[in-house]
Amino acid sequence: MRILVIPSWYPPNEGWFFKEHAIALAAGGQQVDVLAGIYASIRKTHPLKWFASPTINMRPEENIREFIRLHPIIPFSEKLNFHSWVSMMLSFFDQYIQQWGKPHIIQVHSSMWAGVVAARIKKQYQIPYVITEHRSRFVYNTIEAKKMFRPWYTAPLAEAFKEADAIITVSSSLHDKIIDICPEAKEKPGIIYNMVDVDFFKPSNNPLPPERTFKLFSLAHLEPVKGIDTLLQAFAILNQKFPGEFHLCIGGDGSLKDNLIQYCAAKNISQQVTFLGKLSRDQVREAFLNANAFVLPSRFEAFGVVFIEAMACGIPVIAARSGGPDTFITPQTGKIVDPDQPRELADAIYQLKSNHQQYSPNNIRQYAIRNFSKEEIAEKYIQLYTSIINKNDTGKQHQTHTQQCL
């Protein structure tokens, strides 16, 4: 089976999960190419790069081929960027098939806007496609999410969902919004969880020694949606009641960083809270291994890969009821609290610390392996692709037979 992956974003602009997904499919015995249009700043990129030929990365060690093209992003022009990116990707695809031929199926990561590209490819070339939706804004359960969803999104998204052969979400929390956008897609959504590299994210051979200080780790874009302000409010409550018993490390960067640092100073918790800044993948793993628990009280979350990365490392997690995490965090792997409730979050953290010995690192990790390992998830996708291709082939044969009879 020849699979073409079209992601809406791709490394180095995040999207590492999309790349890992492609590698996992290839490890499952499939031929996998990635066609990625990567946004780049029009101010910071040399003009000649806009006219350069696409970069082709042959990665024999990963069994995938990457076809990469830069695309200029115009500041404060989201709609114009949408139209220009879709147009560029359609031209990019035409060039790709002229040299490499048509794939059997297209895997789309996020409807915005790779789903629109795949829909228009299907209309011209009759190539089936699967959308995997990742965007948290489709949870649509808060004021913040609604503000992120602009009215003009509806028409192109409806096109993407209507033409898709299957729509995979990483949790059921996204289904209602997708069906609201495109009622014709009512029977299409299904759930396949995100995957985690359990060979990379794994417990240390040298577990943390028992200490009086309970170490918490959080990782997120420091934006309102992630609820780090709620986490710091909860931490201030804990520190007031139990001074010196907790330490919090926060990874990530964003527009709220300065405000969050100022809040720590105002609450006299700066010595107990460490801002780590933007972290590499290796640094994220190291932070997990140096923590007793992971906590992230997002206001909405489509899934939350970071939680299963923590579980794969054998540490318990705490999340808010934000959409995705509600569906896979169990009493054996962590705790769920209501969003925007710092006292409830503080109580959950203290209870987890008090009963930390009940959370078996091995059991937590085995749960992650059983439900989220690359092999498990890749096999589910391969089975889905096979069923779609077989169904399409049967339909074409039936159409040909009908035409012959006529």
Salt bridges, closest charged atoms under 4 A:
GLU14 OE2 - HIS221 NE2 2.94
GLU20 OE2 - ARG281 NH2 2.57
ASP33 OD1 - ARG65 NE 2.81
GLU62 OE1 - ARG59 NE 3.94
GLU66 OE2 - LYS19 NZ 3.40
GLU66 OE1 - ARG59 NE 2.67
GLU78 OE1 - ARG150 NE 2.76
GLU159 OE2 - ARG120 NE 3.09
GLU159 OE2 - LYS123 NZ 3.14
ASP165 OD1 - LYS122 NZ 2.98
ASP180 OD2 - LYS177 NZ 3.66
ASP197 OD2 - ARG281 NH2 3.69
ASP197 OD1 - LYS374 NZ 3.78
GLU211 OE1 - LYS215 NZ 3.76
ASP229 OD2 - ARG299 NH2 2.83
GLU245 OE1 - LYS353 NZ 3.53
ASP282 OD1 - ARG285 NH2 3.65
GLU301 OE2 - LYS226 NZ 2.93
ASP338 OD1 - ARG321 NH1 2.90
ASP340 OD1 - ARG299 NE 2.70
